[in-house]
Amino acid sequence: MRLEGKSAVITGAASGIGRSMARRFAQEGAGLVLGDVDRGRLDKVVAEVVEEGGRAVGLVVDVCDPEAVEAMIQRAVEEYGRLDVLCNNAGVLDNLTPLADVSDELWDKVMGVNVKGPFLAARKALPVMIAQGGGAIINTASAAGLAGGRGGAVYTASKHALVGMTRSIAWYYGPQGVRCNAIAPGAIQTRMASTLVPHMGGFERYQPHFSQIPPHGKAQEVADVALFLACQESAYVNGAVIPVDGGWLTF
């Protein structure tokens, strides 16, 4: 098993891509600490992992809360003696809201979860990984982090920021054994995507381009790329942003 003896922290683990990451990593032998704000769904994911023979601890974590994030990283060290992989996967959408209609509250919410959350987790994880000789940080960005027309204004800004953070971490800490890469999913079949209620102005702007979106991908397909980035097979991959979008960014 490719992650035998290793531990991983995954945020946004209660559904969608995070849930698929949790199950896939556990199948490869990783001990998990899973964070999410949805206790009910999180408990179900932990139960799934355990029923399939894996190891997992679930914590209710608001990724914008520094104390909660620090406790999550510390729990992994206490539970497994090390932290090998951090998946900053928690994220929220802005419902395709154009900039002129973005409220202060929406800006703060999206930037908080999508940018501050990964910052807080990486800041706490880096000293642990450096002290033990290395580790891997995997950020869930988006196709919106590589283009201007794949999301609303604040979501797009947040994912561009996360791509920049990914590359900065890779540059600064690669020499100390910590790799940092990002995944840029496109249209993926998840609960978050299926419950989207779009801003009407944003929807109207997007509507002529919907036919260009490839068939929706599956969360498992994103989790498979995350597994590659967590494993030794990707030892020479650092600072990369890998689209998992069915070719959406090619046009």
Phi, psi and omega in degrees: 000137191285342179241022179300131179081003180250162178235153182218142171253131180231122176264161185061038191271359188278348182198172172057227183298320180298318177297317179294321175300314181302311182293321182291317179295319180296322178299333180264010170101000183285142167275136191242144162242119186249127181244143177190163177271346184262095184300316183300309180292324179297316179300324179293321179293317177302316179297320178299315181298314182294318179298331180271008176093009181265180179239129182204144172239133179253134179231135172284116187224125166270113187291351176272355182262109183304319182294320180294320180293316178299320179295324179296313179294318180297324180297322178298318180294318180293321185284320189239356178082000182192170174223112184259328185223133172239120176253104175277087188252339182301137180198158176228155179265168175244012175060034176065032183283123176292157188303317184298340181254006180282122177279163175301321182295316180294317178302310182296321181295309185291315179294328179296306183289316189277338182239307181297321180303306176300324177300311182298316182292317180294321180300322179282326184283326186304311180300325179295313182294318180297316182296328182269357175103002176152175180174179182227129174249129182237117180257132175273100177270229183186159169303333178292344177275357182236004181206171181260348186241042180236011180184180175287177189295310184286324176299316179298315179298319182295321182284329171297319178297320180293323175298316178297319178297319179303311183292324179294314178300317180301317183290316183287320192249356175305316179297344179259012173094003181257118175266144177224121180227165179231150172252139180241084180293150171264229179279109184242141179287099178222164177298320181299316180291322184287339181261008180297128171248100191286150169298133188296320178296317177295320180298317180296323178292325182279330191310317180295343185257358182300327182293343180277347181285125177298163175309141185300138176276178181250148180303325180299326181292327175288319180298326179296322178291320176300319179299316177303315182291339179275343189262170179296335180301335181255026186302335182255017178254116182211132181079013182274151172237111189256112176293136173233076195221012180066018180091011183302321183285356179279350177214000000 
